[in-house]
Amino acid sequence: MLAAAGCGGKAAPAALTVEGSGFGFTAPAGWSVKSTARSAEAASGDRSVSVTVFALKRAFRRALWTKVVGELDGVAASVADQLRGQAAPGSTVTVAGRMARTYDIAFSRGGRDFVERITFVLDGKREFQLLCRYPAAAEGPACAALGSSFRLR
């Protein structure tokens, strides 16, 4: 499930390739990886990136995008409530060649401020939830790498 991506030789790899059920993405080298039947996560300290797959009752079609955006806005607001945080307005982005919706949720835990970035990618009867959690003001490259390296299989 896990393979190090590098250029050979003895040099440490710059990234890990993380594989899950129907998807893959890269994470920083040296992060610990764990997988389940429907998710994969890479983490280091208080930072993490993950993808979880959910089944949709009906296949997503692009013509439904406007309706879906409203539903995803509600899901992000619900997650923000659960975290006792604040969701920034969502934005439409392209991930794995598909329209996706992303949200940043600011929240506090143990006296520390964090951001949880959630991106929803819809593909047929599957919903992929990409999540990146990091300390506020210290995003680092892992979130950008998750979105740009995510691929469907």
N, C-alpha and C positions, 0 to 999 in steps of 0.2 A: 503494500500500500504506500510505502514511502520510499522515495529515491532521492539521493542528493544530486543536485544539478551543478556541474562544474566543468572545468576545462581540462581535467586530467591532472596528472602529476600529484604532488603532495600538498598543493595549496588547498586551503579550506574552501568549500563551496560558498558562493555568495547567496544562494537561496536553496530552499527545500521545495521539492515538488510534492504537494499533498493531493492524494487521490481519494475520492469518495464515490458513492453510488450515483453514477451518471454525471460526475463533474470532477474538476481538478483546479488547483490554484497554487501559487507559490507563496511561501512565507520565508522570513529571514532564517538563514542558517543558524543552527544551534538552538532553535526553539523546540520545545517538546511537542509531540504530536499525539493526539488520541482520536480514534474513530469509532463510530457506532454504525449500525446498519443504515442510518439516514443522515449522518453528520460527520464532519471532520473539523478538528480544531488544532491550531498551533498557538502556543502560548509561551510567554517569558515574563515572569514576575507579574506585574499588574497590567500587562498588555496581552491582547489576544486577537486572533482573526479566526473566523469559522464560517462554515456553510452548512445549513440544514435544509433538507428537502422535505416539502410537504406535498401531499396529493391534493389536487383540485377536483371538485365534484364534476365540473364541466371544463372542456378544453378552452384555454384562453385564445381569443382572436383579437387581432389588432383593432378591429372596429369597436371593441369593448373598452378601449383604453381610457376614455373620459370617465366612464362609470368606475372602472378599476381604480383610477387615481383617487377618487373620493373615498372608496373603501380603504385603500392603503393609507390615506391621510388619517382615517379613523383608527386604523391599527397602530400607527405611529403615536397618535395621541394617547391611546390605551397603554402602550409600552411606557411612554413618558410618565403617565399616572402611576404605573406599577413601580417605576424607579423613583417616584417622587421628584421627577425632574421636569425639564422644559424642552419641548421639541421645537426646533427651528422649522420654518416652512420647508416642505419637501421640494425636490427638484427632479425633473426628468433628465436622465442621463442614458448613455448607451453602454451596455455591458454585454460582452459576448455577442455583439452584433444585434442585440435586441434592446427595445425601449425598456428602461428600468426606472424605478423610483427610489430616491435616496433621502434619508433623513438623519440629521445630527440631533442627538438628545443629550443635553447637559444635565448631570446629576452629581450628587455628593454621597460619599460613603466613608465612614470613619474619619470625618474631618478633611477629606481630600476630594478635589473636584475631578470628575471624569467626563468623557464624551463616549457615547455609544453611537456609532454610525451604522445604520441599518439600510441595506439596499435590497429591494425585492426585484427578482428577475423571474418572469413568467415564460414558460415554454410548454405549450400544449397543456397536458393535465398535471404539470409539475410547477411548483413554486419553489424557487431557491431563495433562501434568506441569507444574505451575506452580512456578517456582523464583524465590526472592528471596534474594540474597546481600548481606550488609552487614557492616560492622565491628561487633563486639560492643559493646553499650552505646550504639549509635548507629543504631537501627533506622530512624527517619524514617518518613514516610508512604507510601513507595513500596510496601511489602509489603501494607499494608492496602488500598491502592488496587488492587493486582493482584487480590486475592481478591474485593473488592467490585465491581470493574468488569468482571471476566472474563465473557464471554458466548459462547455457542455460536451458530454460524450453520449 
